[in-house]
């Protein structure tokens, strides 16, 4: 009962911060790619289908969400803040089935509710991140419930988890392969639940397969999204080429575009800086050309490839100094960097503590999820990393941080003296 009271208080505080932040940004929200999602919503309302090439790049759940909200920007911003608030109790709902104590779970919730990055990416951006992360955390909760030995009807939880992953991918495609590692881990760590893993995989494959089939039929490209190939070339390989050659960024973009055009059999001399934007909604041959040029850059400059992995890592976790981002080195900016450093180090301490205490199942879940998003991000890009890429990791990082703090506190408690025995 006490934990419910504290969870309610944390939820109210977290919601107040998110709604308050959203209300102060109604006229100055970060639009990002929102105009494209808004165009997709308009297409859904007008045409009643998903034939716009926008959906080949950006799956349709967020545009559908915008359409349901009347394509009204302030309403979408407030709705995003409310969806982001729902992630707070899900932190508790994930920590408890992992076998962590109520104190750890509540501490993780409180830290997540107060974290600046979590607030911003719920309340100040017109972006699918809150919606995608909500369904991703519901998927994790479903898998943990399905594998818990006391759970009744685990198959239902497996089906729910698979459905939530499909919805998360249809909001933001970055999670489309995570089911492979998680299902393999379930079979190895919970052998008695192999049927749950099987039904989870079946739902994931069927749901994502329907969307891939749609893209094949409508656009001629059997893929979840074409954004990956474009991102790898112009947000990963381009930065390597810039460091290796010292050329201005626009010249790097133009040279890479000309190489793509050459592989497509087009006249590279006709390419302009705007030509690359036509690669977003790509046919298979365009995707192949984008990947081919990316890998040529990687092979040509392996040292810079390795160096930029480190650059991408510090940018992803927000531990890069303000001058690296071109921001003003204000006190607030340095405080944010310091906080992010503490969160990252605390999460690593928690992960080490899990290993020391031989809690391998908990370690496995969090390590797989963290590894998937970290490696996937660094492989695809090391530029334009502004926080959304680590937003999904924050709940797990705070769970680790809370566990690490709790373990250190218990270790530092004085051992009570033993009573003298009379025998």
C-alpha positions as CSV (number, residue, x, y, z in Angstrom):
1,X,0.0,0.0,0.0
2,X,2.8,2.4,0.9
3,X,4.5,1.8,-2.5
4,X,1.3,2.6,-4.3
5,X,1.1,5.9,-2.5
6,X,4.7,6.8,-3.4
7,X,4.2,5.6,-7.0
8,X,1.1,7.9,-7.3
9,X,3.0,10.9,-5.9
10,X,5.9,10.2,-8.3
11,X,3.4,9.9,-11.2
12,X,1.7,13.2,-10.3
13,X,5.1,15.0,-10.1
14,X,6.3,13.5,-13.4
15,X,3.0,14.4,-15.1
16,X,3.1,18.0,-13.8
17,X,6.7,18.5,-15.0
18,X,5.8,17.1,-18.5
19,X,2.6,19.0,-18.9
20,X,4.1,22.1,-17.5
21,X,7.1,21.9,-19.9
22,X,4.7,21.2,-22.8
23,X,2.5,24.1,-22.0
24,X,5.5,26.4,-22.0
25,X,6.5,25.1,-25.5
26,X,3.2,25.2,-27.3
27,X,4.4,28.0,-29.6
28,X,8.1,27.0,-29.7
29,X,8.1,23.2,-29.8
30,X,10.9,21.5,-31.7
31,X,9.2,20.6,-35.0
32,X,11.9,18.3,-36.3
33,X,10.3,16.1,-39.0
34,X,6.9,16.9,-37.7
35,X,5.8,18.6,-41.0
36,X,6.4,15.3,-42.8
37,X,4.3,13.3,-40.2
38,X,1.7,16.0,-40.4
39,X,1.6,15.6,-44.2
40,X,1.2,11.8,-43.7
41,X,-1.7,12.5,-41.3
42,X,-3.3,14.7,-43.9
43,X,-2.9,12.0,-46.6
44,X,-4.6,9.4,-44.3
45,X,-7.6,11.7,-43.7
46,X,-7.9,12.6,-47.4
47,X,-7.1,9.4,-49.2
48,X,-7.9,6.8,-46.5
49,X,-4.8,4.7,-47.5
50,X,-1.1,4.5,-46.9
51,X,0.1,5.0,-50.5
52,X,2.2,8.1,-49.8
53,X,5.9,7.4,-50.1
54,X,6.4,9.1,-46.8
55,X,5.2,5.9,-45.2
56,X,8.1,3.9,-46.8
57,X,10.5,6.1,-44.7
58,X,8.3,6.7,-41.6
59,X,5.8,4.0,-40.7
60,X,2.2,5.2,-40.2
61,X,1.4,4.9,-36.5
62,X,2.5,8.5,-35.5
63,X,0.8,10.1,-38.6
64,X,-2.4,8.1,-37.7
65,X,-2.1,9.4,-34.1
66,X,-1.8,12.9,-35.4
67,X,-4.8,12.4,-37.6
68,X,-6.9,11.1,-34.7
69,X,-5.9,14.2,-32.7
70,X,-7.2,16.4,-35.5
71,X,-3.8,17.4,-36.9
72,X,-3.7,20.1,-34.3
73,X,-0.2,20.8,-33.2
74,X,-0.8,21.9,-29.6
75,X,-3.1,18.9,-29.0
76,X,-0.4,16.5,-30.3
77,X,2.2,18.1,-28.0
78,X,0.0,17.7,-24.9
79,X,-0.9,14.2,-25.9
80,X,2.8,13.3,-26.3
81,X,3.4,14.6,-22.8
82,X,0.6,12.4,-21.4
83,X,1.9,9.4,-23.3
84,X,5.4,10.1,-21.9
85,X,4.0,10.3,-18.4
86,X,2.7,6.7,-18.8
87,X,6.3,5.5,-19.1
88,X,6.9,6.4,-15.4
89,X,4.7,3.6,-13.8
90,X,6.0,1.2,-16.5
91,X,9.5,1.6,-15.0
92,X,8.1,0.2,-11.8
93,X,6.2,-2.5,-13.7
94,X,9.4,-3.6,-15.3
95,X,11.7,-3.4,-12.2
96,X,9.4,-5.6,-10.0
97,X,9.1,-8.7,-12.3
98,X,12.9,-8.5,-12.6
99,X,13.0,-9.4,-9.0
100,X,14.2,-6.1,-7.8
101,X,12.9,-4.6,-4.5
102,X,10.2,-2.0,-4.2
103,X,12.8,0.6,-3.0
104,X,14.8,0.1,-6.2
105,X,11.7,0.2,-8.4
106,X,10.4,3.4,-6.7
107,X,13.8,5.1,-6.8
108,X,14.1,4.3,-10.6
109,X,10.7,5.7,-11.2
110,X,11.5,8.9,-9.3
111,X,14.8,9.4,-11.1
112,X,13.1,8.8,-14.5
113,X,10.3,11.2,-13.6
114,X,12.7,14.0,-12.8
115,X,15.2,13.4,-15.6
116,X,15.5,16.4,-18.0
117,X,16.1,14.3,-21.1
118,X,13.0,12.2,-20.3
119,X,10.9,15.3,-19.8
120,X,12.1,17.0,-23.0
121,X,11.6,14.0,-25.2
122,X,8.1,13.5,-23.8
123,X,7.0,17.1,-23.7
124,X,8.8,19.5,-26.1
125,X,9.2,17.5,-29.3
126,X,6.6,16.7,-31.9
127,X,8.1,13.3,-32.4
128,X,7.0,9.6,-32.3
129,X,9.5,8.8,-29.5
130,X,7.0,8.8,-26.6
131,X,4.6,6.5,-28.6
132,X,7.3,4.1,-29.7
133,X,8.8,3.9,-26.3
134,X,5.5,3.3,-24.6
135,X,4.9,0.2,-26.7
136,X,8.5,-0.9,-26.3
137,X,8.3,-0.8,-22.5
138,X,4.9,-2.6,-22.7
139,X,6.6,-5.3,-24.8
140,X,9.4,-5.7,-22.1
141,X,6.8,-5.8,-19.4
142,X,4.9,-8.5,-21.3
143,X,8.0,-10.6,-21.8
144,X,8.9,-10.4,-18.1
145,X,5.4,-11.4,-17.1
146,X,5.4,-14.2,-19.6
147,X,8.6,-15.7,-18.2
148,X,7.8,-15.2,-14.5
149,X,7.2,-18.7,-13.0
150,X,4.0,-17.6,-11.1
151,X,2.3,-16.0,-14.1
152,X,-0.9,-17.5,-15.2
153,X,-1.6,-17.6,-19.0
154,X,1.9,-16.8,-20.1
155,X,1.0,-17.3,-23.7
156,X,-1.3,-14.3,-23.6
157,X,1.5,-12.1,-22.3
158,X,3.7,-13.4,-25.1
159,X,1.1,-12.4,-27.7
160,X,0.7,-9.0,-26.0
161,X,4.5,-8.5,-26.1
162,X,4.7,-9.3,-29.8
163,X,1.8,-7.0,-30.6
164,X,3.4,-4.2,-28.7
165,X,6.7,-4.6,-30.5
166,X,4.9,-4.4,-33.9
167,X,3.2,-1.2,-32.7
168,X,6.5,0.3,-31.5
169,X,8.1,-0.4,-34.9
170,X,5.1,1.1,-36.7
171,X,5.7,4.3,-34.7
172,X,9.5,4.4,-35.0
173,X,11.4,1.6,-36.9
174,X,14.5,1.3,-34.8
175,X,13.3,-1.7,-32.8
176,X,12.5,-3.9,-35.8
177,X,15.2,-6.5,-35.0
178,X,15.2,-6.6,-31.2
179,X,12.9,-9.6,-31.1
180,X,15.6,-11.8,-32.5
181,X,18.0,-11.5,-29.5
182,X,15.3,-11.4,-26.9
183,X,13.5,-14.5,-28.2
184,X,16.9,-16.4,-28.2
185,X,17.6,-15.2,-24.7
186,X,14.2,-16.4,-23.5
187,X,14.8,-19.9,-24.9
188,X,18.2,-20.1,-23.2
189,X,17.3,-18.6,-19.9
190,X,13.7,-19.8,-19.5
191,X,13.7,-23.2,-21.2
192,X,10.3,-24.1,-19.8
193,X,8.8,-21.1,-21.6
194,X,10.0,-21.9,-25.1
195,X,6.4,-21.9,-26.3
196,X,6.0,-18.3,-25.1
197,X,9.2,-17.4,-27.1
198,X,7.7,-19.1,-30.1
199,X,4.4,-17.3,-30.0
200,X,6.2,-14.0,-29.4
201,X,8.3,-14.6,-32.5
202,X,5.3,-15.6,-34.5
203,X,3.4,-12.4,-33.6
204,X,6.4,-10.2,-34.4
205,X,7.1,-11.9,-37.7
206,X,3.4,-11.9,-38.8
207,X,2.8,-8.3,-37.7
208,X,6.0,-6.9,-39.3
209,X,5.5,-9.1,-42.3
210,X,2.2,-7.5,-43.0
211,X,3.8,-4.1,-43.1
212,X,6.8,-5.4,-45.2
213,X,4.2,-7.0,-47.6
214,X,2.4,-3.6,-47.9
215,X,5.6,-1.8,-48.8
216,X,6.4,-4.5,-51.4
217,X,3.0,-4.3,-53.0
218,X,2.6,-0.4,-52.9
219,X,6.2,0.8,-53.3
220,X,8.1,-2.3,-54.7
221,X,10.4,-2.5,-51.7
222,X,9.9,-5.3,-49.1
223,X,11.3,-3.4,-46.1
224,X,10.1,-2.0,-42.8
225,X,11.7,1.4,-43.6
226,X,14.3,2.8,-45.9
227,X,15.6,5.4,-43.4
228,X,18.5,3.2,-42.3
229,X,20.4,3.3,-45.6
230,X,20.1,7.0,-45.9
231,X,21.1,7.6,-42.3
232,X,24.2,5.4,-42.6
233,X,25.5,7.2,-45.6
234,X,24.7,10.8,-44.7
235,X,24.9,10.7,-40.9
236,X,27.7,8.1,-40.4
237,X,29.9,7.8,-43.5
238,X,29.7,11.5,-44.3
239,X,31.3,12.4,-41.0
240,X,34.1,9.9,-41.6
241,X,34.7,11.3,-45.0
242,X,34.7,14.8,-43.6
243,X,37.4,14.0,-41.0
244,X,39.5,12.0,-43.5
245,X,39.5,14.5,-46.3
246,X,39.0,17.9,-44.5
247,X,36.6,19.0,-47.1
248,X,33.6,21.2,-46.3
249,X,30.5,19.3,-45.4
250,X,28.5,20.4,-48.4
251,X,31.3,19.1,-50.7
252,X,31.3,15.8,-48.9
253,X,27.6,15.4,-49.3
254,X,27.9,16.2,-53.0
255,X,30.7,13.8,-53.6
256,X,28.9,11.0,-51.8
257,X,25.7,11.7,-53.8
258,X,27.7,11.6,-57.1
259,X,29.1,8.2,-56.1
260,X,25.6,6.9,-55.5
261,X,24.4,8.3,-58.8
262,X,27.3,6.6,-60.6
263,X,26.4,3.3,-59.1
264,X,22.8,3.8,-60.2
265,X,24.0,4.3,-63.8
266,X,23.1,8.0,-63.8
267,X,25.3,11.0,-64.8
268,X,27.0,12.0,-61.6
269,X,27.6,15.5,-63.0
270,X,23.9,16.2,-62.8
271,X,23.8,15.6,-59.1
272,X,23.1,18.5,-56.7
273,X,23.0,18.9,-52.9
274,X,19.2,18.4,-53.1
275,X,19.5,15.1,-55.0
276,X,20.2,13.1,-51.9
277,X,16.8,13.9,-50.4
278,X,15.3,11.8,-53.1
279,X,17.0,8.8,-51.6
280,X,14.7,8.7,-48.5
281,X,11.9,6.7,-50.1
282,X,14.2,4.4,-51.9
283,X,13.8,1.5,-54.2
284,X,15.9,-1.6,-53.5
285,X,18.6,-0.6,-56.0
286,X,18.9,2.8,-54.4
287,X,19.2,1.2,-50.9
288,X,21.9,-1.1,-52.3
289,X,23.8,1.9,-53.7
290,X,23.6,3.8,-50.5
291,X,24.9,0.9,-48.4
292,X,27.7,0.2,-51.0
293,X,29.0,3.7,-50.9
294,X,28.9,3.7,-47.0
295,X,30.9,0.5,-46.8
296,X,33.4,1.8,-49.3
297,X,34.0,4.8,-47.0
298,X,34.2,2.6,-43.9
299,X,36.8,0.3,-45.6
300,X,38.8,3.3,-46.9
301,X,39.1,4.9,-43.4
302,X,39.0,2.3,-40.7
303,X,40.9,4.5,-38.2
304,X,38.3,7.3,-38.5
305,X,35.5,4.7,-38.3
306,X,36.9,3.5,-34.9
307,X,37.4,7.1,-33.7
308,X,33.9,8.2,-34.6
309,X,32.4,5.3,-32.6
310,X,33.7,7.0,-29.5
311,X,32.4,10.4,-30.7
312,X,29.0,8.8,-31.3
313,X,29.0,7.2,-27.9
314,X,29.6,10.4,-26.0
315,X,27.0,12.2,-28.1
316,X,24.4,9.5,-27.7
317,X,24.7,9.5,-23.9
318,X,24.9,13.3,-23.7
319,X,28.3,13.4,-22.0
320,X,30.0,15.5,-24.7
321,X,31.0,19.0,-23.6
322,X,28.9,21.8,-24.9
323,X,31.6,23.1,-27.3
324,X,31.5,19.8,-29.1
325,X,27.9,20.4,-30.0
326,X,28.4,24.1,-30.9
327,X,26.3,25.1,-27.8
328,X,27.1,27.9,-25.4
329,X,29.1,26.6,-22.4
330,X,26.5,27.8,-19.9
331,X,26.3,26.6,-16.3
332,X,23.1,24.7,-17.2
333,X,24.8,23.0,-20.1
334,X,27.6,21.8,-17.9
335,X,25.2,20.7,-15.2
336,X,23.4,18.5,-17.8
337,X,26.6,17.0,-18.9
338,X,27.6,16.3,-15.3
339,X,24.2,14.7,-14.6
340,X,24.4,12.5,-17.7
341,X,27.9,11.4,-16.7
342,X,26.6,10.4,-13.2
343,X,23.6,8.5,-14.8
344,X,25.9,6.6,-17.2
345,X,28.5,5.7,-14.5
346,X,25.7,4.8,-12.0
347,X,24.1,2.5,-14.6
348,X,27.5,0.8,-15.3
349,X,27.9,0.3,-11.5
350,X,24.5,-1.3,-11.3
351,X,25.3,-3.6,-14.2
352,X,28.6,-4.7,-12.5
353,X,26.7,-5.2,-9.2
354,X,24.2,-7.5,-11.0
355,X,27.1,-9.6,-12.3
356,X,28.8,-9.7,-8.9
357,X,25.5,-10.9,-7.3
358,X,25.1,-13.5,-10.1
359,X,21.7,-12.1,-11.2
360,X,22.3,-13.2,-14.7
361,X,18.8,-13.1,-16.0
362,X,18.3,-9.5,-15.0
363,X,21.7,-8.7,-16.4
364,X,20.8,-10.5,-19.6
365,X,17.6,-8.6,-20.2
366,X,19.1,-5.2,-19.6
367,X,22.4,-5.9,-21.4
368,X,20.6,-7.2,-24.5
369,X,18.3,-4.2,-24.7
370,X,21.0,-1.7,-24.0
371,X,23.4,-3.3,-26.3
372,X,20.9,-3.5,-29.2
373,X,20.1,0.3,-29.1
374,X,23.6,1.4,-28.4
375,X,25.2,-0.7,-31.1
376,X,22.4,0.0,-33.6
377,X,22.7,3.7,-33.1
378,X,26.5,3.8,-33.4
379,X,26.5,1.6,-36.5
380,X,23.9,3.9,-38.2
381,X,25.0,7.4,-37.2
382,X,27.3,9.5,-35.1
383,X,25.9,12.9,-36.1
384,X,22.6,14.5,-35.2
385,X,22.5,12.6,-31.9
386,X,20.5,14.9,-29.7
387,X,19.0,12.6,-27.0
388,X,16.1,10.7,-28.7
389,X,18.4,7.7,-29.4
390,X,19.0,7.2,-25.7
391,X,15.5,8.0,-24.6
392,X,14.4,4.4,-24.7
393,X,17.5,3.4,-22.6
394,X,16.7,5.8,-19.8
395,X,14.2,3.6,-17.9
396,X,16.7,0.7,-17.8
397,X,19.6,3.0,-17.0
398,X,17.7,4.4,-14.0
399,X,16.8,0.8,-12.9
400,X,20.5,0.0,-12.9
401,X,21.4,3.2,-11.2
402,X,18.9,2.6,-8.4
403,X,20.1,-1.0,-8.0
404,X,23.7,0.1,-7.9
405,X,23.0,2.7,-5.3
406,X,21.0,0.3,-3.2
407,X,23.8,-2.3,-3.4
408,X,26.5,0.2,-2.4
409,X,24.3,1.4,0.5
410,X,23.8,-2.2,1.8
411,X,27.5,-3.0,1.4
412,X,28.4,0.1,3.6
413,X,26.0,-0.8,6.4
414,X,27.8,-1.8,9.5
415,X,27.5,-5.5,10.3
416,X,25.7,-6.0,13.6
417,X,27.8,-7.7,16.3
418,X,27.2,-11.3,16.8
419,X,25.6,-12.3,20.1
420,X,27.8,-14.4,22.4
421,X,26.7,-18.0,22.3
422,X,26.1,-19.9,25.6
423,X,26.9,-23.3,24.0
